[in-house]
């Protein structure tokens, strides 16, 4: 049971990091196109902050190291 829980955590962590990276890429592309005032961009900003907070919680609880955060731009 414990092993499957760890696997589920690792899978979730990977999904969160992948989603966060994808959002950053899309936002950069939209920024380059001058679409920062669109509703879609604003929605992505909200999602980015949500995933950034999730990754911060992983770090706060010592579940990941700062290096494992990927390209999370933490303050």
N, C-alpha and C positions, 0 to 999 in steps of 0.2 A: 504494500500500500504506500509506504513512504517513498519508494522509488518512483512510482507512477505520479505521485504528487510533485516530486522534484522535476520530473519530465514535463509535467503540465506547466509548472512555473517557468522553466526554461523556454518552452514553446511560447508562452504568453509574453515573456520578456522580449524574445526575438520579434514577435509580431508587433509589439509596441515600438521597439526601436526601428523596425522596417517602415512602419506607418509614419512615424515621426520624420524619418529621412525622406520619404516620398512627399510628405507635405512640404518640407523645406524646399525640395527640388521644384515642385509645382509653384510655390510662392515666388521663388527666384525667377522662374520663367515668366510668370505673370507680371512681376515687377519690371522685368526687362521690356515687356510689352506695354508698360504704362497703365496696367489695369489694377493698381492698388486701391482704387476707390470703388471697385465693383463689390457686389454682394458676395460673389463667390470667393473673392480674396479675403473679405472680412470673415466669412465662414471658416476658411482655412486657417485664419489667424486664431480663431476660437479653438479649433481642433488642435492646432499647434500648441497652444497654451495648456490644453487639457493633457496632451501626451507628455509635454514637458514636466508638468506637475507629477504625473505618474512616475516618470523616470527619476525625478527628484526624491520621491518617496522611497523608491528602490535604494537610492544612495543613502538617504537618511537612516534607513533601517539596516544598512550595511550589507544589502543583498547584491549590490554591484559596486565596483570601484569607479572612480572618476574616469579612468581610461576606458572602461567598458560602456560608457554612456554614448559612444559614437560621436556624432557631431552636434551634441546638444549644446546650445549656446546659453549657458547658465550665467547669471550675473555674478 
